[in-house]
């Protein structure tokens, strides 16, 4: 998946809506934020923004999903598997976190 596809999947999961303006003569797609349904905004760049990923991570309420998320993060680092997995959790990049997030919500192939 591209960064744009990853960002779109996470945004939609977090409540953003991607809608068509309904105008066939001047077609346009736009985003509607979950907390501002009147606005035309841009969703966060989850692949490059740790703060945005932190907000997305806060939507993980199920303990089983939380466990799988931590497991995926432990496997995502560049270190040899099994070496300092806790460090990999805290040192994961935004994109590594985004991929792990998509895995637990079933959007990663």
Secondary structure, 3 states (H helix, E strand, C coil): CCHHHHHHHHHHHCCCEEEECCCCCCCCEEEEECCEEEEEECCCCCCCCHHHHHHHHCCCCCHHHHHHHHHHHHHHCCCCCCCCHHHHHHHCCHHHHHHHHHHHCCCCC
